[in-house]
Amino acid sequence: MNTVHQTGLYHSTMTLAIHILACIFGTGSWVAINGLWVELPLIVNVLPEGWDLPSYLTVIIQLANVGPLFVTLMHKFAPGKMKEIVAIYIIISIGIMASLLMVFFWKETTLLEGIPHSTAFLILAFFLSLVDCTSSVTFLPFMMRLPTKYMTTYFIGEGLSGFVPGLVALSQGVGMIKCVNVSKPVNVTIDNFTEGASIYQIETHYLPANFSTEAFLAFLTVMMVFCLVAFFLLTRIPWLPHKLNEERVSNQMVHASTTELELNKYTSEQPTDPQSFSLNSPTKAMDKAKFTAETQNVATSTFIKYSKHQLFFIYFLVAWVNSLTNGFLPSVQTYSCLPYGNVAYHLSAALGSMANPAACIIALFLPNRSLVLLGSLSLVGTAFGAYNMAMAALSPCPLLQHSGAGAFLIVLSWILFSGTLSYVKVMIGVIFRDKSHSALVWCGAAVQLGSMFGALTMFPLVNVYDIFKAGDTCTTNCPF
């Protein structure tokens, strides 16, 4: 019994350790770019591009899709030639170096045709984007090496890659403002007589940050180092018992009929008296229960076959959901939230990021692969996204602007938008994980394709046609 207890304790400890490592590994997927986005309110006050910088960053992220494109083509035309683990080591190392260089050179500018540009920041941002975009087609396939339950933990970490930098940025005081009544001297001329006077107007003043941008960028570098360490341990840690169990079950369950025969054979060899399991052979009883559980797991995952139309629908969901969460909506979050006040904006950003890992945790305990459910949740998430987009289009005077209900609704809408679509992304990732390695690679490609479509669609709308107008809570006067 002591041996059984020690073995169970060892497996429990190893399982917890792998969950933690998979989560930390997942945080490295998008932490660098997510960190830059939440730090932009401070960065734009220093760099010469100002608030045009987000549009530059959007284009750079899309250019970085050459990384996943290269990986996908390698899997298609030269399968097995690219060493996945080596590629991930290179990707994370590039991310660490780019993050570290960003700490020291992010403010450096160069003159191009007489106009200053933040060349160093943009170049380093490209390499960080290259790392994060390529992680979609390398990190996910690597998770095939681990049992299915760790895939959800990885997605929790991916959600934390936005939530953790957001919390640090909130503690830093990024973008916090106050409305100041400022007196300005003016000259007033009356009957050819000029005299000085003062006028008062409300201006928006940004409060100083609690710590520097360099410190924040150093924090991002540390998170990338943690990602590297977690990945190293995942490739070295002795989680072999889990792998052997899955391989043993998958070999025995080639067909459903084979599964039934094996189970019947195993059952027939055991005593029929139920008491004999608990009194005479507790180890065999545990093995029987474990074998039955594994059989049920395989039967519910491995043998689900999807038609071509269903696979097309799943890939469409991947592209559409990621176009919303990574392309369409992030471009307009400030327009939809800032008119309701600075608190509403920061709550929507922080709680929206929190909804992502929360949805992943729900998926861990309440998984459901029903395509009807996933399609319905996608429609619900799209509806919340449409509300957010509508409020952005109405900026600087959205509905219920001067009401607490308006601020509550926009924050709640962003939370539910992020939460519902995050659940869909996790469950689709689990579906493809159980299908094949190449399915996860193409899933990552669909993620980037959808993200690129959303971002490139929004870029001209935001930066060229100026459809969305920024709202300033201090100076905007709405007619209602």
C-alpha positions as CSV (number, residue, x, y, z in Angstrom):
1,M,0.0,0.0,0.0
2,N,2.9,2.4,0.7
3,T,4.3,1.8,-2.7
4,V,0.9,2.5,-4.3
5,H,0.5,5.6,-2.2
6,Q,4.0,6.8,-3.1
7,T,3.4,6.1,-6.8
8,G,0.1,8.1,-6.7
9,L,1.8,11.0,-4.9
10,Y,4.6,11.0,-7.4
11,H,2.2,11.1,-10.3
12,S,0.1,13.9,-8.7
13,T,3.2,16.0,-8.1
14,M,4.5,15.4,-11.6
15,T,1.0,16.3,-13.0
16,L,0.9,19.6,-11.1
17,A,4.5,20.4,-12.1
18,I,3.7,19.8,-15.8
19,H,0.5,21.9,-15.5
20,I,2.6,24.8,-14.1
21,L,5.3,24.5,-16.7
22,A,2.7,24.3,-19.6
23,C,1.0,27.4,-18.2
24,I,4.3,29.3,-18.0
25,F,5.2,28.1,-21.5
26,G,1.9,29.4,-22.8
27,T,2.5,32.9,-21.3
28,G,5.5,33.2,-23.6
29,S,3.4,32.9,-26.7
30,W,2.1,36.5,-26.9
31,V,3.5,38.2,-23.8
32,A,5.9,40.5,-25.7
33,I,3.4,42.1,-28.1
34,N,0.6,42.2,-25.5
35,G,3.0,44.0,-23.2
36,L,3.9,46.6,-25.9
37,W,0.2,47.2,-26.5
38,V,-0.6,47.9,-22.8
39,E,2.5,50.1,-22.5
40,L,1.6,52.3,-25.6
41,P,0.0,55.1,-23.6
42,L,3.4,55.9,-22.1
43,I,5.5,55.0,-25.2
44,V,3.6,57.3,-27.6
45,N,4.3,60.3,-25.4
46,V,8.1,59.8,-26.1
47,L,8.4,58.4,-29.6
48,P,8.0,60.8,-32.6
49,E,5.2,58.9,-34.2
50,G,2.9,59.7,-31.3
51,W,-0.6,58.0,-31.5
52,D,0.2,56.9,-35.1
53,L,2.4,54.3,-33.5
54,P,-0.4,51.7,-33.0
55,S,-1.1,51.7,-36.7
56,Y,2.6,51.1,-37.5
57,L,2.6,48.3,-34.9
58,T,-0.4,46.7,-36.5
59,V,1.3,46.6,-39.9
60,I,4.5,45.2,-38.4
61,I,2.6,42.4,-36.7
62,Q,1.1,41.4,-40.0
63,L,4.5,41.5,-41.8
64,A,5.8,39.1,-39.1
65,N,3.4,36.5,-40.4
66,V,6.2,35.5,-42.7
67,G,7.3,33.3,-39.8
68,P,4.3,31.1,-39.5
69,L,4.0,31.1,-43.3
70,F,7.6,29.7,-43.5
71,V,6.8,27.0,-40.9
72,T,3.6,26.0,-42.5
73,L,5.2,25.6,-45.9
74,M,8.0,23.6,-44.4
75,H,5.5,21.2,-42.9
76,K,3.7,21.0,-46.2
77,F,6.6,20.5,-48.7
78,A,9.4,19.2,-46.4
79,P,7.7,17.2,-43.6
80,G,10.0,16.1,-40.9
81,K,12.9,18.3,-42.0
82,M,12.3,21.0,-39.5
83,K,13.2,20.0,-35.9
84,E,10.4,21.4,-33.8
85,I,12.2,21.6,-30.5
86,V,15.2,23.3,-32.1
87,A,12.9,25.8,-33.8
88,I,11.2,26.7,-30.5
89,Y,14.5,27.2,-28.8
90,I,15.5,29.6,-31.6
91,I,12.2,31.5,-31.5
92,I,12.2,32.0,-27.7
93,S,15.9,33.0,-27.8
94,I,15.1,35.7,-30.4
95,G,12.3,36.9,-28.2
96,I,14.6,37.2,-25.2
97,M,17.3,39.1,-27.1
98,A,14.8,41.4,-28.7
99,S,13.1,42.2,-25.4
100,L,16.4,42.8,-23.7
101,L,17.6,45.2,-26.5
102,M,14.2,47.0,-26.3
103,V,15.0,47.9,-22.7
104,F,18.1,49.9,-23.8
105,F,17.2,51.2,-27.3
106,W,13.4,51.7,-27.4
107,K,13.8,55.5,-27.3
108,E,16.5,55.7,-30.0
109,T,15.5,57.5,-33.2
110,T,17.0,58.1,-36.7
111,L,16.3,60.7,-39.3
112,L,14.7,59.5,-42.5
113,E,14.2,62.2,-45.1
114,G,14.6,64.8,-42.3
115,I,11.9,63.3,-40.2
116,P,12.7,61.5,-37.0
117,H,11.5,57.9,-36.7
118,S,11.7,55.3,-33.9
119,T,13.6,52.9,-36.1
120,A,15.0,50.8,-33.2
121,F,11.6,50.3,-31.6
122,L,10.0,49.3,-34.9
123,I,12.7,46.9,-35.8
124,L,12.7,45.2,-32.4
125,A,8.9,45.1,-32.4
126,F,9.1,43.2,-35.7
127,F,11.3,40.5,-34.2
128,L,9.0,40.3,-31.1
129,S,6.0,40.0,-33.5
130,L,7.9,37.3,-35.4
131,V,8.3,35.3,-32.2
132,D,4.7,35.7,-31.1
133,C,3.2,35.0,-34.5
134,T,5.4,31.9,-35.1
135,S,4.5,30.5,-31.7
136,S,1.0,29.7,-33.1
137,V,2.4,27.1,-35.4
138,T,5.2,25.8,-33.2
139,F,4.1,25.9,-29.6
140,L,0.7,24.3,-30.3
141,P,2.1,21.3,-32.2
142,F,4.7,20.8,-29.5
143,M,1.8,20.4,-27.0
144,M,0.9,17.2,-29.0
145,R,3.7,15.5,-27.1
146,L,1.8,16.0,-23.8
147,P,-1.5,14.4,-22.8
148,T,-4.6,16.3,-23.8
149,K,-5.4,17.8,-20.4
150,Y,-2.3,20.0,-20.6
151,M,-3.5,21.7,-23.8
152,T,-6.1,23.6,-21.8
153,T,-3.4,24.6,-19.3
154,Y,-1.4,26.0,-22.2
155,F,-4.3,28.1,-23.3
156,I,-4.7,29.4,-19.7
157,G,-1.1,30.5,-20.0
158,E,-1.7,32.1,-23.4
159,G,-4.6,34.1,-21.8
160,L,-2.3,35.1,-18.9
161,S,0.1,36.5,-21.5
162,G,-2.2,39.4,-21.9
163,F,-3.6,39.5,-18.4
164,V,-0.3,39.6,-16.4
165,P,1.2,42.5,-18.4
166,G,-2.1,44.3,-18.1
167,L,-2.0,44.0,-14.3
168,V,1.6,45.3,-14.2
169,A,0.6,48.2,-16.4
170,L,-2.3,49.0,-14.1
171,S,0.0,49.1,-11.1
172,Q,2.3,51.3,-13.2
173,G,-0.5,53.7,-13.7
174,V,-0.4,53.6,-17.5
175,G,-2.6,56.2,-19.2
176,M,-4.1,57.5,-15.9
177,I,-5.4,61.1,-16.5
178,K,-6.9,63.9,-14.6
179,C,-8.9,66.9,-15.8
180,V,-7.3,70.2,-14.9
181,N,-8.8,73.7,-15.1
182,V,-6.1,75.7,-16.8
183,S,-5.8,79.5,-17.0
184,K,-4.4,80.9,-20.2
185,P,-3.6,84.6,-20.8
186,V,-5.1,86.2,-23.9
187,N,-5.2,89.8,-25.3
188,V,-8.6,91.4,-25.6
189,T,-9.0,94.5,-27.8
190,I,-11.9,96.8,-27.1
191,D,-12.3,100.2,-28.9
192,N,-8.6,100.1,-30.1
193,F,-7.6,99.4,-26.5
194,T,-5.8,96.1,-25.8
195,E,-5.6,94.7,-22.4
196,G,-4.6,91.3,-20.9
197,A,-7.2,88.8,-19.7
198,S,-7.3,85.2,-18.7
199,I,-9.6,82.4,-19.9
200,Y,-10.1,79.1,-18.2
201,Q,-10.4,75.8,-20.0
202,I,-10.3,72.1,-19.1
203,E,-7.3,70.1,-20.2
204,T,-6.3,66.5,-20.0
205,H,-3.1,65.8,-18.0
206,Y,-1.4,62.4,-17.9
207,L,-0.3,61.4,-14.4
208,P,3.4,60.3,-14.0
209,A,3.9,56.5,-14.0
210,N,4.8,54.7,-10.8
211,F,7.9,53.1,-12.5
212,S,9.7,53.5,-15.8
213,T,9.0,52.0,-19.2
214,E,12.4,50.4,-19.0
215,A,11.4,48.5,-15.9
216,F,8.3,47.3,-17.6
217,L,10.2,46.1,-20.7
218,A,12.7,44.3,-18.3
219,F,9.7,42.6,-16.8
220,L,8.7,41.3,-20.2
221,T,12.2,40.0,-20.7
222,V,12.0,38.1,-17.5
223,M,8.7,36.5,-18.5
224,M,10.4,35.4,-21.8
225,V,13.2,33.8,-19.8
226,F,10.7,32.0,-17.6
227,C,9.1,30.7,-20.9
228,L,12.5,29.3,-22.0
229,V,13.1,27.6,-18.7
230,A,9.7,26.1,-18.7
231,F,10.1,24.8,-22.2
232,F,13.5,23.3,-21.3
233,L,12.0,21.5,-18.3
234,L,9.1,20.2,-20.4
235,T,11.5,18.6,-22.8
236,R,13.5,17.1,-19.9
237,I,11.0,16.4,-17.1
238,P,10.2,12.6,-16.6
239,W,6.6,12.7,-17.6
240,L,7.1,9.4,-19.4
241,P,4.5,7.5,-17.4
242,H,1.7,9.7,-18.8
243,K,3.1,9.2,-22.3
244,L,3.4,5.5,-21.9
245,N,-0.2,5.2,-20.7
246,E,-1.5,7.1,-23.7
247,E,0.6,5.1,-26.1
248,R,-0.5,1.8,-24.5
249,V,-4.2,2.8,-24.7
250,S,-3.9,4.2,-28.3
251,N,-2.2,1.0,-29.4
252,Q,-4.9,-1.1,-27.9
253,M,-7.8,1.0,-29.2
254,V,-7.1,1.0,-33.0
255,H,-10.8,0.3,-33.6
256,A,-13.8,0.5,-31.4
257,S,-14.4,-3.2,-31.8
258,T,-10.8,-3.9,-30.7
259,T,-11.4,-1.7,-27.7
260,E,-14.4,-3.7,-26.7
261,L,-12.6,-7.0,-27.2
262,E,-9.6,-6.0,-25.1
263,L,-11.9,-4.7,-22.3
264,N,-13.9,-7.9,-22.3
265,K,-10.8,-10.0,-22.3
266,Y,-9.4,-8.0,-19.4
267,T,-12.7,-8.2,-17.5
268,S,-13.0,-12.0,-18.0
269,E,-9.6,-12.5,-16.4
270,Q,-10.8,-10.8,-13.2
271,P,-12.8,-12.5,-10.4
272,T,-16.5,-11.9,-10.6
273,D,-17.0,-11.2,-6.9
274,P,-16.8,-7.5,-6.4
275,Q,-15.5,-7.9,-2.9
276,S,-12.4,-9.7,-4.2
277,F,-11.3,-6.5,-5.9
278,S,-11.2,-4.6,-2.7
279,L,-10.0,-7.4,-0.3
280,N,-7.8,-9.8,-2.3
281,S,-6.4,-7.6,-5.2
282,P,-6.6,-3.9,-4.6
283,T,-3.8,-3.2,-7.1
284,K,-5.7,-5.1,-9.9
285,A,-8.9,-3.2,-8.9
286,M,-7.1,0.1,-9.4
287,D,-5.7,-1.1,-12.7
288,K,-9.2,-2.1,-13.8
289,A,-10.7,1.2,-12.9
290,K,-7.8,3.1,-14.6
291,F,-8.1,0.9,-17.7
292,T,-11.8,1.5,-17.9
293,A,-11.4,5.3,-17.5
294,E,-8.7,5.4,-20.2
295,T,-11.0,3.3,-22.5
296,Q,-13.8,5.8,-22.0
297,N,-11.5,8.8,-22.6
298,V,-10.3,7.3,-25.9
299,A,-13.8,6.4,-27.0
300,T,-14.9,10.0,-26.5
301,S,-12.0,11.7,-28.2
302,T,-10.0,9.5,-30.6
303,F,-12.9,8.0,-32.4
304,I,-14.8,11.2,-33.2
305,K,-14.6,11.6,-36.9
306,Y,-15.4,14.8,-38.6
307,S,-16.6,15.2,-42.2
308,K,-15.0,17.6,-44.6
309,H,-17.8,20.1,-44.1
310,Q,-17.4,19.9,-40.3
311,L,-13.7,20.4,-40.6
312,F,-14.2,23.4,-42.9
313,F,-16.7,24.8,-40.3
314,I,-14.2,24.3,-37.5
315,Y,-11.4,26.0,-39.4
316,F,-13.8,28.8,-40.3
317,L,-14.6,29.3,-36.6
318,V,-10.8,29.4,-35.8
319,A,-10.2,32.1,-38.4
320,W,-13.4,34.1,-37.6
321,V,-13.0,34.1,-33.8
322,N,-9.3,35.1,-34.0
323,S,-10.1,37.9,-36.6
324,L,-12.4,39.3,-33.9
325,T,-10.2,38.9,-30.9
326,N,-6.9,39.7,-32.5
327,G,-7.9,42.0,-35.4
328,F,-11.2,43.8,-35.5
329,L,-11.9,44.6,-31.9
330,P,-8.5,45.4,-30.3
331,S,-8.2,48.3,-32.8
332,V,-11.3,50.0,-31.4
333,Q,-11.3,49.2,-27.7
334,T,-10.1,52.7,-26.8
335,Y,-12.8,54.3,-29.0
336,S,-15.5,52.2,-27.4
337,C,-14.4,52.6,-23.8
338,L,-12.7,55.9,-23.2
339,P,-15.8,58.0,-23.8
340,Y,-17.2,56.3,-20.6
341,G,-14.2,57.3,-18.6
342,N,-10.7,56.2,-17.8
343,V,-11.9,53.7,-15.2
344,A,-14.2,52.0,-17.7
345,Y,-11.4,51.6,-20.1
346,H,-9.0,50.1,-17.7
347,L,-11.6,47.8,-16.2
348,S,-12.6,46.5,-19.7
349,A,-8.9,45.9,-20.5
350,A,-8.0,44.2,-17.2
351,L,-11.2,42.2,-16.7
352,G,-11.4,41.3,-20.4
353,S,-7.9,39.8,-20.1
354,M,-9.0,38.0,-17.0
355,A,-11.9,36.5,-18.8
356,N,-9.6,34.7,-21.1
357,P,-7.8,32.4,-18.5
358,A,-11.1,32.1,-16.7
359,A,-12.8,30.7,-19.8
360,C,-9.8,28.3,-20.1
361,I,-10.3,27.1,-16.6
362,I,-14.0,26.5,-17.3
363,A,-13.0,24.5,-20.4
364,L,-10.7,22.4,-18.2
365,F,-13.5,21.3,-15.9
366,L,-16.5,21.6,-18.3
367,P,-15.2,20.6,-21.7
368,N,-17.8,20.3,-24.5
369,R,-16.8,19.6,-28.1
370,S,-20.3,20.0,-29.6
371,L,-20.0,22.0,-32.8
372,V,-23.5,23.3,-32.3
373,L,-22.5,24.7,-28.9
374,L,-19.2,26.1,-30.2
375,G,-21.0,27.7,-33.2
376,S,-23.7,29.2,-30.8
377,L,-21.0,30.6,-28.5
378,S,-19.3,32.1,-31.5
379,L,-22.5,33.9,-32.5
380,V,-23.0,35.2,-28.9
381,G,-19.4,36.4,-28.8
382,T,-19.8,38.1,-32.2
383,A,-23.0,39.8,-30.9
384,F,-21.0,41.3,-27.9
385,G,-18.3,42.3,-30.4
386,A,-20.8,44.0,-32.6
387,Y,-22.0,46.0,-29.6
388,N,-18.5,47.1,-28.8
389,M,-17.9,48.0,-32.4
390,A,-21.1,50.0,-32.5
391,M,-20.1,52.0,-29.4
392,A,-16.7,52.7,-31.0
393,A,-18.4,53.9,-34.2
394,L,-20.6,56.3,-32.1
395,S,-17.5,57.7,-30.3
396,P,-17.0,60.3,-28.9
397,C,-20.7,60.2,-27.9
398,P,-21.9,56.6,-27.5
399,L,-25.1,55.5,-25.9
400,L,-25.6,56.1,-22.2
401,Q,-22.3,58.0,-22.0
402,H,-23.1,60.0,-18.9
403,S,-24.8,57.0,-17.1
404,G,-23.2,54.4,-14.9
405,A,-25.3,51.8,-16.8
406,G,-23.4,52.7,-20.0
407,A,-20.0,52.1,-18.4
408,F,-21.3,48.9,-16.8
409,L,-22.6,47.6,-20.1
410,I,-19.4,48.3,-22.1
411,V,-17.2,46.6,-19.5
412,L,-19.6,43.6,-19.2
413,S,-19.7,43.4,-23.0
414,W,-15.9,43.2,-23.3
415,I,-15.7,40.6,-20.6
416,L,-18.3,38.3,-22.2
417,F,-16.9,38.9,-25.7
418,S,-13.5,37.7,-24.5
419,G,-14.8,34.9,-22.3
420,T,-17.1,33.2,-24.8
421,L,-14.7,33.3,-27.7
422,S,-11.8,32.2,-25.5
423,Y,-13.8,29.0,-24.6
424,V,-14.4,28.4,-28.3
425,K,-10.7,28.7,-29.1
426,V,-9.7,26.3,-26.3
427,M,-12.1,23.6,-27.3
428,I,-11.2,23.9,-31.0
429,G,-7.5,23.5,-29.9
430,V,-8.4,20.4,-28.0
431,I,-10.3,19.0,-31.0
432,F,-7.3,19.5,-33.3
433,R,-4.9,18.2,-30.7
434,D,-6.7,14.9,-30.7
435,K,-6.8,14.8,-34.5
436,S,-3.2,15.1,-35.6
437,H,0.0,17.1,-35.4
438,S,-0.6,18.6,-38.9
439,A,-4.1,19.6,-37.8
440,L,-2.6,21.8,-35.1
441,V,-0.2,23.3,-37.5
442,W,-3.0,24.3,-39.8
443,C,-5.0,25.5,-36.9
444,G,-2.1,27.9,-36.0
445,A,-2.1,29.0,-39.7
446,A,-5.8,29.7,-39.5
447,V,-5.3,31.7,-36.3
448,Q,-2.8,34.0,-38.1
449,L,-4.9,34.2,-41.2
450,G,-7.9,35.4,-39.3
451,S,-5.9,37.8,-37.2
452,M,-4.3,39.2,-40.4
453,F,-7.6,39.6,-42.1
454,G,-9.1,41.5,-39.1
455,A,-6.1,43.8,-38.6
456,L,-5.6,44.6,-42.3
457,T,-9.3,45.4,-42.6
458,M,-9.3,47.7,-39.6
459,F,-6.1,49.5,-40.5
460,P,-7.5,51.8,-43.3
461,L,-10.8,52.3,-41.4
462,V,-9.0,53.6,-38.4
463,N,-5.9,55.3,-39.8
464,V,-6.9,56.3,-43.4
465,Y,-10.6,57.0,-43.4
466,D,-10.8,58.2,-39.8
467,I,-14.2,56.5,-39.2
468,F,-13.6,56.3,-35.5
469,K,-13.2,59.5,-33.4
470,A,-11.4,59.5,-30.1
471,G,-13.3,60.6,-27.1
472,D,-11.8,62.7,-24.3
473,T,-13.7,62.6,-21.0
474,C,-12.3,66.0,-20.0
475,T,-13.0,68.1,-23.2
476,T,-15.8,66.3,-25.1
477,N,-19.2,67.9,-25.0
478,C,-22.0,65.7,-26.3
479,P,-25.5,67.0,-27.2
480,F,-27.2,64.3,-25.1
